[in-house]
Amino acid sequence: MGRAYHPLNLKDALRIRSTEQTSVLAGGTDWMIRQKRLLSEGCSVLYIGQLEELRRIAGDDETLHIGAVCTLSDLLSSPLVPEYLKKPLAEMASPAIRNIATIGGNVCNASPAADTLPMLYALDADICLRSAEGEEIVPVQDFILGPGRTKLDKNQILTSIRIPVQYEWACTYKKLGMRRANSLSKLSFYAIAVHADACLHDVRITFGAVAPTVVRCREAERKILSGNNDAKDDVIQRVSALYDELLQPIDDVRSNSKYRRTVSLRLLEQYLIEEMNL
């Protein structure tokens, strides 16, 4: 049977991580699902949810730093966290789970249906990894390798998430599930844009739960930004076609691939017409 470690500080946690084979635990809301397998494998547990060093939220005019063990409730109540970050968090799970679940855990689970990931992809977030040897900064799209797989090394801990700040973002978020709360996503749609002086300056669009990893198409975003010289119907058709090629929905107990693809493209078209005025 494995051991349970409860370090007093990050330095001790990194030392244990470097010398012992451990599974890192913070909030643990996904823990019961995997507990039987992990215990049968004799895996030791490194609990980091108590480390105040990893529960800090700090920011300036350029970057927001979010500690990995910040709970969803911590983020929702923080005045430093902008509304375009809070929208997906407010629809995740139930209030009781949001009081325990951490953003770092949601990222490290690397589920295709993870509700924080479409937002983090759109915002070009960086993942900060620490080991006893030093720190590594990895773009979120490079950190997530596939369903349940990340770039996290066996001697590393995800310590924080770094997000470029731009308070002018206008956010649209749609989540489809079996019910409004405490439900895994059938699919999710996250889009942000900056309008100024009657012009569109930036737009980013992501989908969750419709492919092995989050779907974002920078070519399509560039097409939207440069679409003023083209017929609106042509822009919508080309952008939809680009995303259609990237969608890889599956059939599972929550939905089927045809529904996920159809609704994703309709949400995209609706956004382009109503928000982008195409």
Kinemage of the C-alpha trace (Angstrom):
@kinemage 1
@onewidth
@group {chain A} dominant
@subgroup {mainchain}
@vectorlist {calphas} color= white
{ca met a 1} P 0.000 0.000 0.000
{ca gly a 2} L 1.232 3.494 -0.814
{ca arg a 3} L 1.964 6.300 1.619
{ca ala a 4} L 0.250 9.642 2.126
{ca tyr a 5} L 2.452 12.753 2.290
{ca his a 6} L 1.326 16.086 3.763
{ca pro a 7} L 4.197 18.565 3.260
{ca leu a 8} L 4.352 21.840 5.179
{ca asn a 9} L 5.597 23.928 2.274
{ca leu a 10} L 6.297 23.811 -1.473
{ca lys a 11} L 9.988 23.072 -0.953
{ca asp a 12} L 9.159 19.912 0.985
{ca ala a 13} L 6.552 18.935 -1.604
{ca leu a 14} L 9.085 19.233 -4.422
{ca arg a 15} L 11.617 17.186 -2.446
{ca ile a 16} L 9.096 14.399 -1.929
{ca arg a 17} L 8.028 14.573 -5.560
{ca ser a 18} L 11.648 14.183 -6.671
{ca thr a 19} L 12.383 11.149 -4.477
{ca glu a 20} L 9.074 9.253 -4.327
{ca gln a 21} L 6.609 8.000 -6.914
{ca thr a 22} L 3.486 9.960 -6.035
{ca ser a 23} L 0.105 10.989 -7.328
{ca val a 24} L -0.557 14.675 -6.586
{ca leu a 25} L -3.862 15.451 -4.854
{ca ala a 26} L -5.349 18.895 -4.158
{ca gly a 27} L -9.140 19.246 -4.110
{ca gly a 28} L -9.753 15.586 -4.822
{ca thr a 29} L -13.208 15.924 -6.402
{ca asp a 30} L -12.120 13.472 -9.105
{ca trp a 31} L -10.246 11.302 -6.621
{ca met a 32} L -13.029 8.833 -5.767
{ca ile a 33} L -13.382 7.881 -9.429
{ca arg a 34} L -9.747 6.778 -9.593
{ca gln a 35} L -9.163 5.778 -5.959
{ca lys a 36} L -9.603 2.030 -6.340
{ca arg a 37} L -7.161 1.779 -9.249
{ca leu a 38} L -4.534 4.011 -7.637
{ca leu a 39} L -4.647 2.173 -4.331
{ca ser a 40} L -4.446 -1.215 -6.038
{ca glu a 41} L -1.308 -0.016 -7.816
{ca gly a 42} L 0.261 0.980 -4.479
{ca cys a 43} L 0.539 4.610 -5.536
{ca ser a 44} L 1.534 7.085 -2.829
{ca val a 45} L -0.379 10.340 -2.494
{ca leu a 46} L 1.174 13.793 -2.204
{ca tyr a 47} L -1.431 16.188 -0.839
{ca ile a 48} L -0.790 19.861 -1.720
{ca gly a 49} L -4.184 21.441 -1.100
{ca gln a 50} L -2.945 22.981 2.167
{ca leu a 51} L -0.010 24.860 0.606
{ca glu a 52} L -0.740 28.586 0.852
{ca glu a 53} L 2.067 29.269 -1.647
{ca leu a 54} L -0.121 27.662 -4.306
{ca arg a 55} L -3.349 29.398 -3.326
{ca arg a 56} L -2.453 32.955 -4.184
{ca ile a 57} L -4.098 35.140 -6.808
{ca ala a 58} L -2.006 38.088 -7.938
{ca gly a 59} L -1.920 40.306 -10.971
{ca asp a 60} L -0.908 43.524 -12.619
{ca asp a 61} L -1.955 45.355 -15.780
{ca glu a 62} L -0.453 42.634 -17.969
{ca thr a 63} L -0.694 39.220 -16.276
{ca leu a 64} L -2.881 37.352 -13.819
{ca his a 65} L -1.183 34.654 -11.728
{ca ile a 66} L -3.474 31.971 -10.311
{ca gly a 67} L -2.155 29.422 -7.835
{ca ala a 68} L -2.828 25.828 -8.823
{ca val a 69} L -4.785 24.939 -5.675
{ca cys a 70} L -7.080 27.956 -5.861
{ca thr a 71} L -10.611 26.603 -5.718
{ca leu a 72} L -13.258 27.597 -8.205
{ca ser a 73} L -14.983 29.495 -5.387
{ca asp a 74} L -11.731 31.360 -4.644
{ca leu a 75} L -11.642 32.550 -8.233
{ca leu a 76} L -15.313 33.475 -8.383
{ca ser a 77} L -15.002 35.635 -5.258
{ca ser a 78} L -11.726 37.349 -6.183
{ca pro a 79} L -11.929 40.967 -7.411
{ca leu a 80} L -8.718 40.351 -9.369
{ca val a 81} L -10.360 37.785 -11.636
{ca pro a 82} L -12.188 39.392 -14.603
{ca glu a 83} L -15.705 38.396 -15.563
{ca tyr a 84} L -14.642 36.682 -18.779
{ca leu a 85} L -12.761 34.180 -16.597
{ca lys a 86} L -15.614 33.730 -14.136
{ca lys a 87} L -18.293 32.842 -16.698
{ca pro a 88} L -17.257 29.193 -17.239
{ca leu a 89} L -16.388 28.733 -13.557
{ca ala a 90} L -19.868 29.786 -12.435
{ca glu a 91} L -21.426 26.939 -14.451
{ca met a 92} L -19.074 24.231 -13.215
{ca ala a 93} L -20.386 21.582 -10.842
{ca ser a 94} L -22.307 22.522 -7.684
{ca pro a 95} L -21.449 25.140 -5.022
{ca ala a 96} L -20.183 22.411 -2.692
{ca ile a 97} L -17.823 21.015 -5.328
{ca arg a 98} L -16.676 24.497 -6.364
{ca asn a 99} L -15.604 25.045 -2.756
{ca ile a 100} L -13.160 22.122 -3.064
{ca ala a 101} L -12.290 21.642 -6.745
{ca thr a 102} L -9.103 23.389 -7.872
{ca ile a 103} L -8.215 24.928 -11.194
{ca gly a 104} L -4.923 23.040 -11.268
{ca gly a 105} L -6.726 19.748 -10.829
{ca asn a 106} L -9.140 20.534 -13.648
{ca val a 107} L -6.200 21.270 -15.946
{ca cys a 108} L -4.126 18.243 -14.938
{ca asn a 109} L -7.052 15.842 -15.401
{ca ala a 110} L -6.850 16.848 -19.075
{ca ser a 111} L -10.392 15.752 -19.773
{ca pro a 112} L -11.743 16.728 -23.208
{ca ala a 113} L -14.804 17.994 -21.287
{ca ala a 114} L -12.800 20.071 -18.758
{ca asp a 115} L -14.630 23.377 -18.413
{ca thr a 116} L -11.587 25.579 -17.752
{ca leu a 117} L -9.559 24.460 -20.762
{ca pro a 118} L -11.449 26.189 -23.640
{ca met a 119} L -11.112 29.455 -21.724
{ca leu a 120} L -7.401 28.929 -21.040
{ca tyr a 121} L -6.717 28.028 -24.685
{ca ala a 122} L -8.499 31.167 -25.896
{ca leu a 123} L -6.564 33.363 -23.466
{ca asp a 124} L -3.145 31.900 -24.393
{ca ala a 125} L -2.524 30.838 -20.803
{ca asp a 126} L 0.815 29.453 -19.664
{ca ile a 127} L 1.206 26.552 -17.248
{ca cys a 128} L 3.956 26.938 -14.631
{ca leu a 129} L 5.622 23.688 -13.595
{ca arg a 130} L 8.100 23.355 -10.732
{ca ser a 131} L 10.527 20.642 -9.750
{ca ala a 132} L 13.420 20.543 -7.315
{ca glu a 133} L 15.640 21.523 -10.251
{ca gly a 134} L 13.725 24.630 -11.349
{ca glu a 135} L 10.700 26.025 -13.185
{ca glu a 136} L 9.322 25.323 -16.651
{ca ile a 137} L 6.725 27.486 -18.421
{ca val a 138} L 4.570 25.672 -20.988
{ca pro a 139} L 1.720 27.066 -23.159
{ca val a 140} L -1.493 25.298 -22.223
{ca gln a 141} L -1.951 23.878 -25.730
{ca asp a 142} L 1.464 22.188 -25.410
{ca phe a 143} L 0.827 21.018 -21.849
{ca ile a 144} L -2.292 19.025 -22.790
{ca leu a 145} L -1.213 16.039 -24.888
{ca gly a 146} L -4.524 14.195 -25.134
{ca pro a 147} L -7.354 12.809 -22.999
{ca gly a 148} L -5.916 12.304 -19.518
{ca arg a 149} L -2.380 13.004 -20.716
{ca thr a 150} L -0.206 16.038 -19.951
{ca lys a 151} L 3.409 17.140 -20.150
{ca leu a 152} L 3.700 17.010 -16.346
{ca asp a 153} L 6.812 15.045 -15.444
{ca lys a 154} L 6.843 12.629 -12.516
{ca asn a 155} L 9.057 15.008 -10.504
{ca gln a 156} L 7.028 18.178 -11.281
{ca ile a 157} L 4.094 19.959 -9.672
{ca leu a 158} L 1.814 22.399 -11.462
{ca thr a 159} L 2.205 25.475 -9.271
{ca ser a 160} L 0.348 28.252 -11.097
{ca ile a 161} L -1.387 29.393 -14.248
{ca arg a 162} L -0.336 32.625 -15.929
{ca ile a 163} L -2.918 34.469 -18.035
{ca pro a 164} L -2.356 37.633 -20.103
{ca val a 165} L -4.848 40.274 -18.975
{ca gln a 166} L -6.997 42.358 -21.297
{ca tyr a 167} L -10.032 43.712 -19.509
{ca glu a 168} L -11.744 44.814 -22.738
{ca trp a 169} L -12.630 41.234 -23.699
{ca ala a 170} L -16.324 40.667 -24.409
{ca cys a 171} L -17.117 37.038 -23.592
{ca thr a 172} L -19.694 34.572 -24.864
{ca tyr a 173} L -19.908 31.175 -23.166
{ca lys a 174} L -22.289 28.304 -23.835
{ca lys a 175} L -22.263 24.941 -22.085
{ca leu a 176} L -24.569 22.091 -23.002
{ca gly a 177} L -25.109 19.349 -20.441
{ca met a 178} L -27.754 17.005 -19.135
{ca arg a 179} L -28.767 19.790 -16.732
{ca arg a 180} L -27.621 23.332 -16.001
{ca ala a 181} L -25.454 22.536 -12.963
{ca asn a 182} L -23.293 19.681 -11.665
{ca ser a 183} L -23.101 18.141 -15.122
{ca leu a 184} L -20.268 17.228 -17.467
{ca ser a 185} L -20.286 19.065 -20.772
{ca lys a 186} L -21.782 17.534 -23.869
{ca leu a 187} L -19.946 20.381 -25.540
{ca ser a 188} L -18.866 23.903 -24.664
{ca phe a 189} L -18.302 27.064 -26.678
{ca tyr a 190} L -16.102 29.935 -25.483
{ca ala a 191} L -15.459 33.097 -27.484
{ca ile a 192} L -13.875 36.436 -26.638
{ca ala a 193} L -13.534 39.570 -28.734
{ca val a 194} L -12.345 43.154 -28.487
{ca his a 195} L -14.330 45.875 -30.263
{ca ala a 196} L -13.179 49.492 -30.305
{ca asp a 197} L -14.092 52.454 -32.476
{ca ala a 198} L -16.630 50.320 -34.342
{ca cys a 199} L -13.874 47.899 -35.367
{ca leu a 200} L -13.058 44.339 -34.381
{ca his a 201} L -9.494 44.182 -33.033
{ca asp a 202} L -9.268 40.585 -31.836
{ca val a 203} L -11.383 37.444 -31.664
{ca arg a 204} L -10.748 33.957 -30.315
{ca ile a 205} L -13.073 30.959 -30.460
{ca thr a 206} L -12.698 27.561 -28.767
{ca phe a 207} L -14.754 24.393 -28.375
{ca gly a 208} L -14.573 21.781 -25.626
{ca ala a 209} L -15.725 18.136 -25.544
{ca val a 210} L -15.785 17.800 -29.343
{ca ala a 211} L -12.242 16.480 -29.925
{ca pro a 212} L -9.428 14.846 -27.911
{ca thr a 213} L -8.228 18.334 -26.945
{ca val a 214} L -9.701 21.827 -27.132
{ca val a 215} L -10.443 23.016 -30.657
{ca arg a 216} L -9.131 26.444 -31.625
{ca cys a 217} L -8.475 27.575 -35.195
{ca arg a 218} L -6.209 30.610 -35.549
{ca glu a 219} L -6.671 30.578 -39.325
{ca ala a 220} L -10.408 30.980 -38.842
{ca glu a 221} L -9.835 33.802 -36.344
{ca arg a 222} L -7.669 35.618 -38.879
{ca lys a 223} L -10.369 35.091 -41.487
{ca ile a 224} L -12.941 36.749 -39.226
{ca leu a 225} L -10.632 39.684 -38.542
{ca ser a 226} L -9.945 40.236 -42.237
{ca gly a 227} L -13.490 39.455 -43.351
{ca asn a 228} L -14.623 43.037 -43.794
{ca asn a 229} L -13.644 42.909 -47.450
{ca asp a 230} L -15.613 39.740 -48.177
{ca ala a 231} L -19.291 38.926 -48.367
{ca lys a 232} L -20.603 38.068 -44.910
{ca asp a 233} L -22.124 34.760 -45.991
{ca asp a 234} L -18.798 33.783 -47.539
{ca val a 235} L -16.914 34.502 -44.318
{ca ile a 236} L -19.370 32.456 -42.244
{ca gln a 237} L -19.169 29.561 -44.679
{ca arg a 238} L -15.375 29.522 -44.755
{ca val a 239} L -14.987 29.866 -40.989
{ca ser a 240} L -17.533 27.097 -40.377
{ca ala a 241} L -15.738 24.835 -42.838
{ca leu a 242} L -12.413 25.362 -41.064
{ca tyr a 243} L -13.868 24.406 -37.710
{ca asp a 244} L -15.815 21.503 -39.189
{ca glu a 245} L -12.523 19.934 -40.280
{ca leu a 246} L -11.152 20.126 -36.715
{ca leu a 247} L -14.182 18.771 -34.854
{ca gln a 248} L -13.803 15.106 -33.868
{ca pro a 249} L -16.839 14.433 -31.665
{ca ile a 250} L -17.552 10.975 -30.313
{ca asp a 251} L -20.596 8.985 -29.239
{ca asp a 252} L -20.806 8.425 -25.473
{ca val a 253} L -23.374 8.192 -22.672
{ca arg a 254} L -23.888 11.974 -22.647
{ca ser a 255} L -24.465 12.579 -26.356
{ca asn a 256} L -23.592 11.481 -29.886
{ca ser a 257} L -21.168 12.772 -32.462
{ca lys a 258} L -23.795 14.061 -34.900
{ca tyr a 259} L -25.488 16.176 -32.226
{ca arg a 260} L -22.182 17.586 -30.979
{ca arg a 261} L -21.028 18.561 -34.470
{ca thr a 262} L -24.358 20.071 -35.516
{ca val a 263} L -24.799 22.139 -32.352
{ca ser a 264} L -21.166 23.308 -32.347
{ca leu a 265} L -21.447 24.684 -35.863
{ca arg a 266} L -24.808 26.301 -35.106
{ca leu a 267} L -23.378 28.007 -32.008
{ca leu a 268} L -20.488 29.244 -34.136
{ca glu a 269} L -22.804 30.580 -36.835
{ca gln a 270} L -25.022 32.249 -34.238
{ca tyr a 271} L -21.996 33.914 -32.664
{ca leu a 272} L -20.671 35.167 -35.991
{ca ile a 273} L -24.034 36.667 -36.934
{ca glu a 274} L -25.098 38.121 -33.576
{ca glu a 275} L -21.778 39.126 -32.020
{ca met a 276} L -19.499 39.633 -35.014
{ca asn a 277} L -22.251 41.162 -37.170
{ca leu a 278} L -21.388 38.965 -40.117
